[in-house]
Amino acid sequence: MKPLYQNKDIHIFVVDDNSKNIQIIGQILLRQEYNVSFASGGAEAIEILTRQPDFDLILLDILMLEVDGFDVCDTIKKNDLTKDIPIIFLTAKSDKESVIKGLQKGARDYVVKPFNEEELILRVKTQIELNKQRESLENINRYLEDKVQEKTSEIRDANKKLALLENAKSEFLTLI
């Protein structure tokens, strides 16, 4: 079976207001051959996503100064162009309320800092794989819907022809 993607084709967006965190996360992802972009705050992230809404995954911190991660997540999920991008909160907020709130806002996963590198990589791979499978299923569904419409149209045309033949037969029998 052909893989749905290769790491070098995946673009991950890292949002964190701590440059050291961005550097560490970026190095981890680059070693896995992912393409990485970053924003150093929530407002910048929203602006970038407005111009470039085609990321495969977003790693999002919650604790940021201007606009926090929860608000960024809300903005992403309200935009039709970005709503399906998987979000993993990657944050120091480890209380249950924050985890629940993050998942309720639409994040697909939640990782607490300090994180284990291998765990982060596996969570990233899982979310990307799930998203690629979702996209693949959507494409298959669109294809099948088009085929159903095509066949339905063919059946309608055939039924119209059949009705015309039935009328012709009835007229012929009437004449006889």
Secondary structure, 3 states (H helix, E strand, C coil): CCCCCCHHHCEEEEECCCHHHHHHHHHHHHHCCCEEEEECCHHHHHHHHHHCCCCCEEEECCCCCCCCHHHHHHHHHHCCCCCCCCEEEEECCCCHHHHHHHHHHCCCEEEECCCCHHHHHHHHHHHHHHHHHHHHHHHHHHHHHHHHHHHHHHHHHHHHHHHHHHHHHHHHHHHC
